[in-house]
Amino acid sequence: MSDDRDPKDSWYDWAREQTDPRKASRKPEALDDLLVLDISYGNVGGLVCSSMLAELGAQVIRIEPPAGDVARDYSPFGLAHQGTGFGYLAEGRNKYHITLDLQKSASREIFATLAKHADVIIETYQPGVMDSWGLGYRQLREINPRLIYAALGTYGQFGPRARSGRPGSEISNQAYSGLVHINGEPEHLEPTEYGVPTKVGSWYGWYAEGMFAAYGILLALNFRTDTGKGQMVDVSGAECIMKFIDYNLSWFHMDGKVKNRLGNYDIAVFPYTFIRCQEGYTFLAAYNDEAFETLMEIIERPEMAQDPRFSSFQHRTTVENEEALQFLLEEWSLRYPVDEVIQRVQEAISKKEGRAAAVVTGKVTQPADVIQEQNWWDRGVFQKVNDPTYGELTLQGPAWKMSQTPPRLKWLCRPIGADNAFIYLKYLGLGSSQLAALKQEGVI
């Protein structure tokens, strides 16, 4: 069958037809037979992990203390929407919410009964706490050999720091990974207070922890399919971030060198940096010598490609030469608005081929710009949802687009204990009078 359209257009149309998230409800879910108990507390990493599984179809039962998880309060300036902070609101999706006070022995019996039905448990308590309650993997695997038990924390479940009893946190994940030391402006810059270790501005430590935990759970499910056996998944948030700091740990091991804070400079390739424009910033990179020559043509300084400071890949990646080159680039870019800088780069590389075309640019966008970007709306990245409790909200959808078993956003966060009646009746056969008694006792 002939198609007179541009082949690229044909591919784009096909990809949209196959993976458009707005059509996800018509397709099966990858994990629709999976029951997950999420008892993470005060840890968004656990919430991220169970969100990913819930988006793929797992039935996730979110278990909070009767007063609710303290993570519901994590929000800028303590702001809340209908009693729930923005962080929890984003990651409470697709989950059933019940209450249970694990400090009480009666609650632990209830949890153990629920665990008999579960495929996966996600917990973020201090190492050994669940075990001391008789609810750790060692005990629960005896009553449910197929159970996959994911324990998340900064230091993992063993090692000196795990044994120390120190509580972990999102910023501990960042700090102990080595990331914070190499992130931030160089120490020699003025004012000198800029040259300090700098955390990543988002909850990077928790999101890395949650994503790697979900990945480990999926691998354990694959093993269980082959063997019928569950297993424990031990995830350290700090170790997860170590996977994101590229060659730095290997460099130290092999050569004894440590990467210092470089801000927008990079000792592996340069230019590979953000530059100022008349309003805003853009990213600019040239990945080889031929591309650098193209870039120098763009900024109308072709002779600089022969300057001894910039004439080779090795020369361009010394810090002093990077500072000089940054100044040279911004001397040009500050003459134009961001969009014009990008346009000039795109026009130039469209006339080049091969290595000479390897000049990359992209606008630095603010969150307000991101949420208005038509590309993301076309791809279904953002979804507007009307909820009886929270009203109309715009939330980010799942990160994947899949053609056969796509993830999906089905409902928003639930209030504390919203699903007590449904879940306790379904799995434990407890009716309204029994639940009322348990509530009176502070169990739920």
Secondary structure, 3 states (H helix, E strand, C coil): CCCCCCHHHHHHHHHHHHHCHHHHHHCCCCCCCCEEEECCCCCHHHHHHHHHHHHCCCEEEEEECCCCCHHHHCCHHHCEECCEEHHHHHHCCCEEEEECCCCCHHHHHHHHHHHHHCCEEEECCCCCHHHHCCCCHHHHHHHCCCCEEEEEECCCCCCHHHHHCCCCCHHHHHHHHCHHHHCCCCCCCCCHHHCCCCCCCCCHHHHHHHHHHHHHHHHHHHHHHHHCCCEEEEEEHHHHHHCCCCCHHHHHHHHCCCCCCCCCCCCCCCCEEEEECCCCEEEEEECCHHHHHHHHHHCCCHHHHHCCCCCCHHHHCCHHHHHHHHHHHHHHHCCCCHHHHHHHHHHHHCCCCHHHHCEEEEECCCHHHHHHCHHHHHCCCEEEEEECCCEEEEEECCCCCCCCCCCCCCCCCCCCCCCHHHHHHHHHCCCHHHHHHHHHCCCC
